[in-house]
């Protein structure tokens, strides 16, 4: 997994905008925070305690739908996701 989803989510949470609409300093902050979150989540998921954790597909779908709903259509969403 890469950090594209976390970048999209963090940009919206912090600034209410998509990553492509951010100023350079905002974009750098978002990328830094997303990388840190990814690192932390990776460590948690690699732990012995998490070995049997399964995220239901419905949960993943709901998260993607929530982010996707911020875009006027699927093409714009996919372009923004590909650009990250």
BALOVEX-205815 format. One record per atom (N, C-alpha, C): atom name; residue number from 1; x, y, z; residue in three letters. Coordinates in steps of 0.2 Angstrom, whole numbers, plus 5000, padded with zeros to 4 digits. Example, Ala and Ser with C-alpha at 12.3 -4.5 7.8 and 13.67 -1.06 7.14 Angstrom:
BEGIN
SITE  at    i    px    py    pz   aa
SITE   N    1  5066  4972  5039  ALA
SITE  CA    1  5062  4978  5039  ALA
SITE   C    1  5066  4984  5039  ALA
SITE   N    2  5064  4989  5035  SER
SITE  CA    2  5068  4995  5036  SER
SITE   C    2  5064  5000  5039  SER
END
This chain:
BEGIN
SITE  at    i    px    py    pz   aa
SITE   N    1  5004  4994  5000  UNK
SITE  CA    1  5000  5000  5000  UNK
SITE   C    1  5004  5006  5000  UNK
SITE   N    2  5002  5011  4997  UNK
SITE  CA    2  5006  5018  4997  UNK
SITE   C    2  5002  5023  5001  UNK
SITE   N    3  5004  5029  5001  UNK
SITE  CA    3  5001  5034  5006  UNK
SITE   C    3  4995  5038  5002  UNK
SITE   N    4  4994  5036  4996  UNK
SITE  CA    4  4989  5041  4992  UNK
SITE   C    4  4982  5042  4996  UNK
SITE   N    5  4980  5037  4998  UNK
SITE  CA    5  4973  5037  5002  UNK
SITE   C    5  4974  5042  5008  UNK
SITE   N    6  4980  5041  5012  UNK
SITE  CA    6  4981  5045  5018  UNK
SITE   C    6  4982  5052  5016  UNK
SITE   N    7  4985  5053  5011  UNK
SITE  CA    7  4987  5060  5008  UNK
SITE   C    7  4980  5064  5007  UNK
SITE   N    8  4976  5060  5003  UNK
SITE  CA    8  4969  5063  5001  UNK
SITE   C    8  4965  5064  5008  UNK
SITE   N    9  4965  5059  5012  UNK
SITE  CA    9  4961  5060  5019  UNK
SITE   C    9  4964  5066  5023  UNK
SITE   N   10  4970  5066  5024  UNK
SITE  CA   10  4974  5071  5028  UNK
SITE   C   10  4973  5078  5025  UNK
SITE   N   11  4973  5079  5018  UNK
SITE  CA   11  4972  5085  5015  UNK
SITE   C   11  4965  5088  5016  UNK
SITE   N   12  4960  5084  5016  UNK
SITE  CA   12  4953  5086  5017  UNK
SITE   C   12  4952  5087  5024  UNK
SITE   N   13  4955  5083  5029  UNK
SITE  CA   13  4954  5084  5036  UNK
SITE   C   13  4957  5091  5038  UNK
SITE   N   14  4963  5092  5036  UNK
SITE  CA   14  4967  5098  5038  UNK
SITE   C   14  4965  5105  5034  UNK
SITE   N   15  4963  5104  5028  UNK
SITE  CA   15  4962  5110  5024  UNK
SITE   C   15  4956  5110  5020  UNK
SITE   N   16  4952  5105  5020  UNK
SITE  CA   16  4946  5104  5017  UNK
SITE   C   16  4946  5105  5009  UNK
SITE   N   17  4953  5103  5007  UNK
SITE  CA   17  4954  5103  5000  UNK
SITE   C   17  4957  5097  4998  UNK
SITE   N   18  4957  5096  4991  UNK
SITE  CA   18  4961  5090  4988  UNK
SITE   C   18  4969  5092  4988  UNK
SITE   N   19  4973  5087  4988  UNK
SITE  CA   19  4980  5088  4988  UNK
SITE   C   19  4982  5093  4982  UNK
SITE   N   20  4979  5092  4976  UNK
SITE  CA   20  4981  5096  4971  UNK
SITE   C   20  4980  5104  4972  UNK
SITE   N   21  4975  5105  4976  UNK
SITE  CA   21  4974  5112  4977  UNK
SITE   C   21  4977  5116  4983  UNK
SITE   N   22  4982  5112  4986  UNK
SITE  CA   22  4986  5114  4992  UNK
SITE   C   22  4992  5118  4989  UNK
SITE   N   23  4994  5123  4994  UNK
SITE  CA   23  5000  5127  4993  UNK
SITE   C   23  5006  5122  4994  UNK
SITE   N   24  5012  5124  4992  UNK
SITE  CA   24  5018  5119  4993  UNK
SITE   C   24  5019  5118  5001  UNK
SITE   N   25  5018  5122  5005  UNK
SITE  CA   25  5020  5121  5012  UNK
SITE   C   25  5014  5117  5015  UNK
SITE   N   26  5008  5118  5013  UNK
SITE  CA   26  5002  5114  5015  UNK
SITE   C   26  5003  5106  5013  UNK
SITE   N   27  5005  5106  5006  UNK
SITE  CA   27  5006  5099  5003  UNK
SITE   C   27  5012  5095  5007  UNK
SITE   N   28  5017  5099  5009  UNK
SITE  CA   28  5023  5096  5012  UNK
SITE   C   28  5020  5093  5019  UNK
SITE   N   29  5017  5097  5022  UNK
SITE  CA   29  5014  5095  5029  UNK
SITE   C   29  5010  5089  5029  UNK
SITE   N   30  5005  5089  5024  UNK
SITE  CA   30  5001  5084  5023  UNK
SITE   C   30  5005  5077  5021  UNK
SITE   N   31  5009  5078  5017  UNK
SITE  CA   31  5014  5072  5015  UNK
SITE   C   31  5017  5069  5021  UNK
SITE   N   32  5020  5074  5025  UNK
SITE  CA   32  5024  5072  5031  UNK
SITE   C   32  5019  5068  5036  UNK
SITE   N   33  5013  5071  5037  UNK
SITE  CA   33  5009  5068  5042  UNK
SITE   C   33  5006  5061  5039  UNK
SITE   N   34  5005  5061  5033  UNK
SITE  CA   34  5003  5054  5030  UNK
SITE   C   34  5008  5049  5030  UNK
SITE   N   35  5014  5051  5029  UNK
SITE  CA   35  5020  5046  5030  UNK
SITE   C   35  5021  5044  5037  UNK
SITE   N   36  5020  5048  5041  UNK
SITE  CA   36  5020  5046  5049  UNK
SITE   C   36  5015  5042  5050  UNK
SITE   N   37  5009  5043  5048  UNK
SITE  CA   37  5003  5039  5050  UNK
SITE   C   37  5004  5032  5047  UNK
SITE   N   38  5006  5032  5040  UNK
SITE  CA   38  5008  5026  5037  UNK
SITE   C   38  5013  5021  5041  UNK
SITE   N   39  5018  5025  5043  UNK
SITE  CA   39  5023  5021  5047  UNK
SITE   C   39  5020  5018  5053  UNK
SITE   N   40  5017  5022  5057  UNK
SITE  CA   40  5014  5020  5063  UNK
SITE   C   40  5009  5014  5062  UNK
SITE   N   41  5004  5015  5057  UNK
SITE  CA   41  5000  5010  5056  UNK
SITE   C   41  5003  5003  5054  UNK
SITE   N   42  5009  5004  5050  UNK
SITE  CA   42  5012  4998  5048  UNK
SITE   C   42  5015  4995  5054  UNK
SITE   N   43  5018  4998  5058  UNK
SITE  CA   43  5021  4995  5064  UNK
SITE   C   43  5015  4992  5068  UNK
SITE   N   44  5010  4995  5069  UNK
SITE  CA   44  5004  4992  5073  UNK
SITE   C   44  5002  4985  5069  UNK
SITE   N   45  5001  4986  5063  UNK
SITE  CA   45  4999  4980  5059  UNK
SITE   C   45  5004  4974  5059  UNK
SITE   N   46  5010  4976  5060  UNK
SITE  CA   46  5016  4971  5060  UNK
SITE   C   46  5017  4968  5067  UNK
SITE   N   47  5013  4970  5072  UNK
SITE  CA   47  5014  4967  5079  UNK
SITE   C   47  5011  4961  5079  UNK
SITE   N   48  5013  4957  5084  UNK
SITE  CA   48  5010  4950  5086  UNK
SITE   C   48  5003  4951  5087  UNK
SITE   N   49  5001  4956  5091  UNK
SITE  CA   49  4994  4957  5093  UNK
SITE   C   49  4989  4958  5087  UNK
SITE   N   50  4992  4960  5081  UNK
SITE  CA   50  4988  4962  5075  UNK
SITE   C   50  4988  4956  5070  UNK
SITE   N   51  4991  4951  5072  UNK
SITE  CA   51  4992  4946  5067  UNK
SITE   C   51  4985  4943  5064  UNK
SITE   N   52  4980  4943  5068  UNK
SITE  CA   52  4974  4940  5066  UNK
SITE   C   52  4969  4945  5065  UNK
SITE   N   53  4971  4951  5064  UNK
SITE  CA   53  4966  4957  5063  UNK
SITE   C   53  4964  4957  5055  UNK
SITE   N   54  4958  4957  5054  UNK
SITE  CA   54  4955  4958  5047  UNK
SITE   C   54  4951  4963  5047  UNK
SITE   N   55  4952  4968  5042  UNK
SITE  CA   55  4947  4973  5041  UNK
SITE   C   55  4942  4971  5036  UNK
SITE   N   56  4936  4971  5037  UNK
SITE  CA   56  4931  4969  5033  UNK
SITE   C   56  4931  4973  5026  UNK
SITE   N   57  4929  4970  5021  UNK
SITE  CA   57  4929  4973  5015  UNK
SITE   C   57  4924  4979  5015  UNK
SITE   N   58  4918  4978  5018  UNK
SITE  CA   58  4913  4984  5019  UNK
SITE   C   58  4916  4990  5022  UNK
SITE   N   59  4921  4989  5027  UNK
SITE  CA   59  4924  4995  5030  UNK
SITE   C   59  4929  4998  5025  UNK
SITE   N   60  4933  4995  5021  UNK
SITE  CA   60  4937  4998  5016  UNK
SITE   C   60  4933  5001  5011  UNK
SITE   N   61  4927  4998  5009  UNK
SITE  CA   61  4923  5001  5004  UNK
SITE   C   61  4920  5008  5006  UNK
SITE   N   62  4918  5008  5013  UNK
SITE  CA   62  4915  5014  5016  UNK
SITE   C   62  4920  5019  5016  UNK
SITE   N   63  4926  5018  5018  UNK
SITE  CA   63  4931  5023  5018  UNK
SITE   C   63  4933  5026  5011  UNK
SITE   N   64  4933  5022  5006  UNK
SITE  CA   64  4934  5024  4999  UNK
SITE   C   64  4928  5028  4997  UNK
SITE   N   65  4922  5026  4998  UNK
SITE  CA   65  4916  5029  4996  UNK
SITE   C   65  4916  5036  4999  UNK
SITE   N   66  4918  5037  5006  UNK
SITE  CA   66  4918  5043  5009  UNK
SITE   C   66  4923  5048  5006  UNK
SITE   N   67  4929  5046  5004  UNK
SITE  CA   67  4933  5050  5000  UNK
SITE   C   67  4931  5052  4993  UNK
SITE   N   68  4929  5047  4990  UNK
SITE  CA   68  4926  5047  4983  UNK
SITE   C   68  4920  5052  4983  UNK
SITE   N   69  4916  5053  4988  UNK
SITE  CA   69  4910  5057  4988  UNK
SITE   C   69  4912  5065  4988  UNK
SITE   N   70  4919  5066  4989  UNK
SITE  CA   70  4921  5073  4989  UNK
SITE   C   70  4922  5076  4982  UNK
SITE   N   71  4922  5071  4977  UNK
SITE  CA   71  4924  5073  4970  UNK
SITE   C   71  4917  5073  4966  UNK
SITE   N   72  4917  5077  4961  UNK
SITE  CA   72  4911  5078  4957  UNK
SITE   C   72  4910  5072  4952  UNK
SITE   N   73  4915  5068  4951  UNK
SITE  CA   73  4914  5061  4947  UNK
SITE   C   73  4920  5057  4948  UNK
SITE   N   74  4919  5051  4946  UNK
SITE  CA   74  4924  5046  4947  UNK
SITE   C   74  4931  5047  4943  UNK
SITE   N   75  4930  5050  4938  UNK
SITE  CA   75  4936  5052  4934  UNK
SITE   C   75  4941  5057  4937  UNK
SITE   N   76  4938  5062  4940  UNK
SITE  CA   76  4942  5067  4944  UNK
SITE   C   76  4945  5064  4950  UNK
SITE   N   77  4941  5060  4953  UNK
SITE  CA   77  4944  5056  4959  UNK
SITE   C   77  4950  5052  4957  UNK
SITE   N   78  4949  5048  4952  UNK
SITE  CA   78  4955  5044  4949  UNK
SITE   C   78  4961  5048  4947  UNK
SITE   N   79  4960  5053  4944  UNK
SITE  CA   79  4965  5058  4942  UNK
SITE   C   79  4969  5060  4948  UNK
SITE   N   80  4965  5063  4953  UNK
SITE  CA   80  4968  5065  4959  UNK
SITE   C   80  4972  5059  4963  UNK
SITE   N   81  4969  5054  4963  UNK
SITE  CA   81  4972  5048  4967  UNK
SITE   C   81  4979  5046  4963  UNK
SITE   N   82  4979  5046  4956  UNK
SITE  CA   82  4984  5044  4952  UNK
SITE   C   82  4990  5050  4953  UNK
SITE   N   83  4988  5056  4954  UNK
SITE  CA   83  4993  5061  4955  UNK
SITE   C   83  4996  5061  4962  UNK
SITE   N   84  4994  5057  4966  UNK
SITE  CA   84  4998  5056  4973  UNK
SITE   C   84  5002  5050  4973  UNK
END
